[in-house]
């Protein structure tokens, strides 16, 4: 149910009939002794809609006291805008307009306050001074028959604050939240208009230049950005790929606690490392930052979605059959393989045993992985997982790669380059066709060029040595947003709701968000060596996507994680003051993980896909905008619980004891590395943000190509579906 808010405001001042300019009306009003008072009642019927509307439109009613026409003249309709954008990006209007009748004639009283920072401190005068004209007729198209300036005094402002109401609020807390939300918006806008220009840091390059620097700018270099950038460069287009993260080299992969592990959206100049974890109420999201995007951190799973996924909520043009050629194309590019039968890790063998003992043997399946394996690799060799066992070669894209040594470091960067990440295929191929990749470029906003021939992309360049940000911009005829589900949603929400540069984005932007039902349940096997730190992070699955278990669709995977203790000890043995001590420890953890008795059962499920991403604002200075996730487990709980119940069952039949985390059993909290949705495909702007070609409704030449366009959970790892969609989008873009 929407929340409404109302308040009353009285403004008065000198006003004269016959004047057509407000300043002249003041002079004539003083001479004639005529004043006008507007007693207005502002109504915001849907507060959230009002805040997200770029023009911040409400309604106005009230009465007018103007002796030449009469006292207490009733106005039953009118328009109210708060911080309405103008042609000048540094100026907004507060708009007050009332329609009324007098002696059978229609009149329209229209005023606006200029919100703009000038020399000196003019906030009070700007926000309390209404430049007003009286038109004859039903709107501002008629002739001006009077003018003047109305003002709001200190007493009237005090009276205004006392009249704020939240009709229909179920509790004092609900009323307080609504007032706080409106107050944060109002104070924040004033902060942006008057404090930032005087004292704030320049975050946007102010220069005006509509020169087209590129044919296409791609924002992000993950499965959506790397693929579209590559294919469009192959078509001969001049392409620039902007990536917020670093171009990681093997020597820079994080291993030690002091390494560059963390990314922070709040402090990107200081924290611009490997992993970006965002916490929301009841949900956390894990992402990677770097050239190659999510491929740098994902578990190599490159699997096609099941046909049932496309049976509802997708545009009719997108089906499993229509995507099949693109699935095959991406599989070849990433050279997908399965774990060879002669090198199954212990956790994979446990998966097969669990399937057989649980009566699900026919549901066990090896998973296609974007990993290069050596058929001759053996677990029986001394120091089997040492880097010296890799076999280096030059791949089809001219990049040096090794073969998998089952070290378990997939999620934190493969030091032998056995993983077929995007920086080893699509991205170098794009660069070979002239594409320019710019790492450490954090995009801030997208603005249509005034000539209608493209878009301006503003960004901050991150200087990791000096811990500074420098603003810049580039223009292109087309822009592809592929910043990942969270990054793309936030960027577009800011462009619509904060900056107002893309005001016509779909009202469903941010809706339909999904965690893809991710869950991990650790199980303890006291007398068994599972060694989850050995082998590819995930190798196989037991498939229940047909809904045969408790009517829910999901699949179970073996999980894994890097042996960070071994990595830390190895690093300390090299450069620590007590290196000789840590060298001794290193020999103890070389081939055995301290967590070897744990099986991390993992999996995904088809959840309700009903999360909503919104842009909220702090109610205290500096009133920062922040993306908020409104997510409730209620409609997804049965699905996630079915996955967990299967984890428990598979543990039991294999002699393990599942330890369901208290974060779920008590708090119902989740974490996902596979966020989807928010910019979903649809048939129009009423049910989607983009069409089946990935083009944003109402914004020709602006595209989205990442997990945010997927309309619903796929119930398994989504990378290949994102990649296939990106291939299709790029194919349909005309040079």
N, C-alpha and C positions, 0 to 999 in steps of 0.2 A: 504494500500500500504506500502511495506517495505521501510525502510530508509537505504541508503547505506552511507559509509564513506570511504574516501581514504586519503592517505598521502604518501610523499616520504621521503626516508631515505638513506643517503650515509654513508658507513663505509669503512674504508681502513686500511691496515697494511702490515707488512712484510709477504711474502708468498713464498714458494719454491716448485718447482717440485721435485719429488723423496722423499720428506719427507712424513711420514705417521702419525706423531704426531704434533699437532698444535704448541706446545712449541719448538720442534726441527725445525719446519718450520720457526719460527721467527728467530732463530739463523742463519739458512742457508740463509734466505732472507736478513738478515742484511749483511752477508758476500758477497752475490751475488748482493746486491743492487736491489732486486726484490720486488715489492709491488703489491698488488691486491686491487682494489676498486670495491665495489658492489654499484651500483646505483639502488635502489629497489623502486618499487611502490607497496604499500600495498593496497589491495582492500577488503573491508568488504561489500559484496553485500546486506546482510540483517543484520543490526546491532543488532536487538533483538535476532536473531538466533545465531549470533556470541557470544553474551554475555551469552546466556543460554547453549550453547554447552560447555560441560565440558573441551574439548580440545581447545576451542576458536579458531576455524579454519577459516582462511581467505585465499586469494590467493595472489600470488606474481609474478610480472613481472619486467623487468628492463634490464640493460646493465652491462657488466663486462669489466673492464680495467685491463688487465694482459699482459704486453709486451711479455712474452714468447709465448703467444697464439694469442694476438692481442688486439686492443683497440675498445671499443664500440661494443663488442660482444652482440648480442641481445638474450635475454632469454624471450620467450613468455609464459612460464608456470612455476609455482612454488608453493610452500606451505609456508604459514605463520601461526604460532601458537603463541598465547600470553598466558603465564602462563599455559603451558601444563603440566598436572600432570605427575609425574614420580613414580617409585617404592618407592622412599623415600618421605614420606608425608610432609617433611619439605623443599622439593626442587621442583621447577617447571622450565620449560624451555621456553625461547623465541626462536622460531624456524624460521630460514630463509633458504629456499631451492630454487634453481633455476636450471632448465634444459636448456642446450644449446648445440649447435653443433659447431665443429671446424674442418675444412678440412674433412668433411664427417663423423666425429666421434662424438658419443654422450658423453656428460659430464654432471655431476650432482654436483653442488656446494652446500654443506650442512653445515650449521652452527647452533650453539645454544648458548644462554646465560644462565648461571646458576643463577637462582634466589634463593638465600639461605642466611639466616642470619648466619654469622660466627662472630668470635671475632672482635671487632672494628666496624667501620662504613664503610661497604663495598657496600652500595647500589649503589653508582655511578659506581664503577668498575664493579659490577655484571651486571648492566643494559646497560653498554656501551661496553662490551667485548664479541666478538663473536668468539667462538672456531670453526674453519672451516676446512673441508676436501674437497678435490676434487676427485670425483669418476669417473672412466671411465665406461660409460654405462648410462642407462636411470634412474637409481635410486641408492640407497646406497648399493645395492647388489654387485656391481662391485668392482674391486680393487681400493685402494686409490693410486692416482698418484701425490698428492700434498697436502700440509697442511700449515696452518698459523693462525694468530690471527688478526681479524679486530676490529677496535674500532670506536666509535662515539665521536667526539670532541664537545666542547661547541658550536662552530660555526655551526657545522652540526646539533646539536640539535635545535638551534635557527631556522635554515633553515627548519628543519622538521616541527616545529610548524606552520610556515608560509604557509606550503603546504597543510594543512588539508582542505579538501573539503567535502561537503555533496551534491553529485549530485542529482538533482531532488527535492531539498528542495523548497517548495512552498513559503517560506517566510524566513526572517532573524530569526524570532522566532523559526521556525522549525529547521533551521540550528543550532541555539544556543542550543536548547534542545538536539539535537543529539550529539554535541560536549561535552556538559555537561555530558550526559549519559556515553559516552566513557571515558571522563576524570575521572568521579567518579569511574568507574570500574578500570581503570589503577592505579589511586592513592590509591584506596582502597586495591587492591591486594598488592601493595608495603607496605602499612601500615600493612597488615596482616603478610607479610613476614619479615619485618624488625623492626617494632615498637612494635607490640604485643609480640614477643618473648623476647624482652629486658625489656619492661616496663609494659606490659599488665597483667591482671589477668589471671590465669590459668583457662580456662573454660572447658577443656577436660582432663580427666585423661590420662596421657601419658604411663602408664604401659601397657605391652603387655602380654596378657594371653588369650588363646583360650579355656580354660576350659568351658564346658557347665554347667552353673549353673541351668538352667531350661529347660524343654522341650518346653515351650511356654512362651513368654513374651507378655503381652497385654498392649498396651499403651492407657490409658483412661478407665474410668469406667462408661460411659454412656450406652445408649441402645445397642450400638455395643459391647463395651468392657466388660460390666458386663455379658452379655448373652453368648458371646463366651467363656469368662473366666470360667463361671459356667459350661457350657456344656462340655468343654474340661477337666476340673477337674473331672467331673463325669465319663469321659472315663478313668480316672486313670492317666492322664498326670500331670506332675509337672508344675504348673502354677503360674506365678507372674503377678499381675496387678499393673502397675505403674500409679498413679494418681497425677496430678500437684497440686490439691487443698487439702483442709483439710478433715478430717473425722468429719463432723459436728454433734454436739450434740444439743439437744433442747436448752440447756442453752446458747449456743453460737450463735444461730440464730440472724442475725442483726435486730435490732429494733430501737436503738437509733442512732442519727447522729454520735456519736463517735465510733460506732461499726465497725467491719471489713466488710464494704460493698464492697470495690472495689478490683478488680484484675487488675494488670498492667503487660503486657508482657515485658515492658521495665524495670520495677522495681519490679520483683516478690519477692525479699527478703523483701521489705518494704510494698508492697501492694499485699496481697495474700488472698483477701476476697471473698465474695459471687458472685458478678456479674462482668463480663468482657464485657465492651462495647467498640467496635472498630469502629472508625469513618473513613470513606473513602469519596472521592468526591461523593456527592449525595446519599450516602447509609451509614447506620450504622447497626451494628450487635450486638445483645445482647446474651450473653451466661452465663453459670454458671460454677463455678469451685468447685469441691468437690467430695468426694466418692459418686457415684450415678449420676454424670454428669448432663446432661440436665434434668433428671427426678426430680432433686431438685427444678428446677425453672419453669418447664413447667406447663401448665394449666390443667393437668390431662387428656387431651383429648387422647383417645386411640382408634382411628377409623381406619378402613381398607380403603385403597385407592380404587377408583372406577376402574372397569375393563378397561375402555378406556385408563387409564394412561399407561398401558403396551402394547398398540397396536402399538407403534412406539418407536424407539430409544433404546429399551432394547434388550439384547441377547434373542434369541428365547426360551431359556430354562426358562426364567423368565416371567411368566404369572400370572394373578390373580388366576387362578385355581391352579397353582403350588405352590403359596404362601399361599393358603387358609388353609392348615393344620397348617402352622406356625403361621398364624394370630390367629387361634383358641388356639394354644398352649400358645402363649404370653398372650392372653386374660385371660386364666385360671390362669397363673402365677401372673398376676397383679389384679386378682379378679375384673374385670370391672363390673360396675353397672351404672344405670341411676339414676338421682335424683328422689326419691320417689314422687309419685303424691301428697302426703299430705304435702310436704315441698318445693314447688316451691318458689324461691325467686321472688321479685317484677320484676326484670329485665327479668326473664324467662317468667313470665306472659305477660310482654310487648312484648316479642318476638312472643308469640302465637297470641296476639292481632294484631300485625303488619302483621303477615302472613295472618290472616283471613281478615282484612280490606283491605289489598293490593291485595287480590285475589289469595294469594299463600298458602292457608291453607293446601293444600295437600303436600306442600314442607317443612313444619315444621317437625323437627325431634328432639327428645331428643338424646343426644350424650352419647356414652359409656365413662365412666370416671373411672380412676384408683383410686377410693375413696371408703372407707368403710363408709356406712351410717347406722344410727340407725333408724329403721322404726318408732320409737316412738318420734323422735325429733319433737319439735313444736316451731313455731315462737311466739306462744301466751304466753309462759312462761316468768316470770320476768327474766330480764338479759338473754334473750334467747341464746345469743352467747357466754356466759361465758364458760370457760374451764371445770367448774364443771359438765357440762351436758354430757361430753363425757363418753363413756363406754369402759373401757380398757379390753383387752383380749390378749391372746397369739395366734399369727397367725400360719399358717402351717409351718413356717420356724423357729419357736421358738422365734420370736420377739414380743415384747409388742407393741400393737397399740391401738389407741382409735377410736372413731367414730366421724364423722364430726359434728362440732357445727356451721358451716356456718359463721365462723369468717372472711373469706375473705383473709386470709394470705397465700394462696396456693403458691404464687410466691416467698415468702420470708421465707419459712419453716413453716410447719404445727406443731405448738407446742403441739398438741395432737396426732400427728402421725396417722391421719386418711387417709392421702394420701399414696397410695401403691407405694412409691418410690423404686428404685432399691436397696437401702441400707437396705431394709426391706424384700427382697425376693431373687432375683438372687445372690446378693453379699454374704449374709450369707450362702446361699446354696453352693456357690462356696467355701467359707471358711470351711464349714463342710466337704468338700471333699478334703481339703488340700491346696487349693489355698492361696497364700500369697498376701495381699493387702498392697501396700506401698504408703501412701499418701505423699504429698509434695515432689514428685519426678517429676521434670520438664525435660522431654526428650529433648535432644539437637540434636542428630543425630543417624543414623542407618548405620552400616558398615558391609558388608559381611566379615565373617571370612576368613582368607587366605587359610584355609584348605577346604573351600567350604562346611563346615558341619553346617552352621548356621549363626547367625548375632550377632554383638555386639551392644548394646544399651547404648549410653552415656547419662548421665543425670546430673542435678544439684539437690542436696538435699537442700530444703529450711528450714532454721532454723528461725522460726517465732519469737523466743524470742531474738536472737542476731542479727536478720536482716542480715543473711549471707547466701551465697551459697557455697556448697562443692561439687566438682566434683566426680562422680563415674560412674561405668559401670557394666553391667551384660551381659552374653551371653546366647543365647538359640538357639535351633534347628529351631524353628519357631517363627516368630514375627507377631502379629496382631496389626495393627495401627487403633485405634478407638478413636482418640483425638478430635472428632467432625469435622465438615466440615472445619472450619477455621484452627483449629489446625493441622489436618492431611495434608491439602494442604500446609500450611507453613512448616511443618516438612519435607515433601518430596521435596518441592521446594528448601529448604536449602540443603538437601542431594544431590540433583542433581546439583544445580547452585552455591551454596556457598562452600560446603565442597567437592563436587565431589565424595562422597562415593557411590552414586547410580547413576552413569552417564548414565545408559541405560534406565532410566525411560522414559515412553512414551512422545513424543513431545506434546501430547494433555493434559498433566498434567496442571491443573489450568483452563481449558476451560469448558464451559457449566455450569457456576455457576448460581444459581438461588436464588432469595429472597423468592420464593414461593408465591409471590404476596401479602404479608401481608400488611394490612392497618387498621387503627383505626380512626373512625370519631366520635368525641363527639357530642352529641345532648343535648340541654337544654330543660327541662320540668319544667317551672316556678312553676306550681301548682300541681306537682306530685312527690311523693316520690319513686324514682327508687332504691335508696340504692345500688349502684354498689359495695360497700364494704362488702355486705352481701351475703352469699352463695358461692358455688364454683366459681372460677374465670370465667369459661365458662360452660354453662349448656346445650345449645341447638343451633340449626342451622336452617336456611332457605336455601334450596339446589337449586342452579342454575348451578350445575356442568354439566348439559346436554347441556349448551350453548344456552338456550332458550331466554336469555336476552341479546340483542345486539350482539349475536353471540359469547359471551365470557363465559368461564367456571369459576365459582367461587362459594363460599358459604358465607353466612352472619352468624355471631355469636354474641351472647351477650358478651360483655367484662366485666371485673371487675378489681379491684385493691385493695390492702390492705389499711386499714385505718391507714396510717403512722402517721397522727396527733394524733390519739388515742394512738397509740403505744408510740410515743414520750412523750406525756403527762403522760402516765402511768409510763414510766421510770423515768421522772423527779419528779413525785410525790413520788417516792421511795427514791431517793438518792440526790435530789437537795437541795441546801440551803434554797430555798423558796418552799419546798415540800408541805406545807399546801395550798399554793396558787394553785399549779398545781393539788392537790387533788380535789379542788373545780371544776377546769376545767374538770377533769376526769369524774365527774358525768354528765357534760353537753354533753360529746361526747361518753358516754358509749354505748348507743344504737342508736345513730344517727350520720351518717357521715356528715361532713361539705360540702360534694360534693353529697349529696343525690338526687339532682335534675338532675344529669347528667346520660345519657345513653351512655356508650362507645361502639358504634357499631364497631364490629371487623370483620375479615374475611380473607380468603386466596383466591388466584386466580392462574390460570395456566398462568404464565408469559412466556416470550420468552426464558428464560434459556440461555442467551447469554453473561453473564458476564465472565470476564477473570481475574484470579489471577496471579500476577507475582511477582517476587522478584526484588525489586529495591534497589539502594544504594545511600546513601547521598553523596553529592559532597564536603562535608567539614568534617574534622576530627571529630570523629573517623571513618567516612565512614561506618556507620551502615547499615546492610541489613535490609530491611523492606518489608513486603508483601503489595502489592498495588492491589486494585481492580479497574479494568477498566470496568465500567458498564454504560450503556446508557439507558435511559428510552424509547427511541424512539419506539422500537418494542413491548414494554410492556405497553405503555401508555393507549391504548384503553381498555386493560384488567383491569388495576387498576382503570381507570375512570368508567368503568361499575360497579365495586364493590362500588365505592363511590356514584355513581348515585342511586344505590339501597339503600344505607344508607340514602340518602337524602329523597328518596321516602318513605321509611318505617318510618322515623321520621315524615314526614308531615302527613301521614294518622293516626298517633297516637297522634297528637297535639304537637309534638316537633319541634325544630328548629336545624337542623344539622349545625355544625360549621366546615366546611372543613378547616383544618390547612393551614396556609400560606406557611408552608414548602412544601406543595404539590401544591397549586393553583398558587404560584409564583415561587418557586424554584424547584419543581418536585423532592424533596428529600424524601427518604423512610427510615424506620427502620424495621429490621426483626429479630425475634427470631428463624426463621426456615431456615437458609441457607442450600442449597443443592448443590451437584455437585462439579466439579473440578477434581475428580478422578473416573470418570464415568465408569460403566461397558461397555464392548464392545466385539468385536469378535477378535480383534488383537490390537497391540500397536498403530496401525494407527488410530483407532477410539475409543480407550478406554485405561484406565490405568490398570484395572483389568478385569479378565474374569468373567463368570457367577458364579463362585465359590468364588469370592472375591480375588483370587490370582493375585498378580502383574505380569504383563507380563514381562518375562525376569529375574525374581527374584524368583525362586522356594522357597517355604517356607515363603514368605513374603505376608501378606494378609492385606486387608483393610475392615473394617466392621463398617461403620457409614454412616451418611447422605451424605458424599462426593461421594459415589459410585452411588447414584441415578442419572440417566442420564437427568432427566427433572423434572420440577415442578409437584407436585401431586395435587396442588390446594386445599388441606386441611391439617390438622395437620399431619406431617409425622412420628411421633414417632413409631407408630405400624408397619409401613412398614419397618422402620429401624430395629426394633426388629425382625420382621419376617425374613428379609434377614440375620440378625445375627444368628438366629436359624438355617437357612438353611446352611450358611457358616460353622458353627461349626459342623453340622451333616456330611458335606462332607469332613472334614479334617480327614485324617487317622492318628491314633496314631503313 
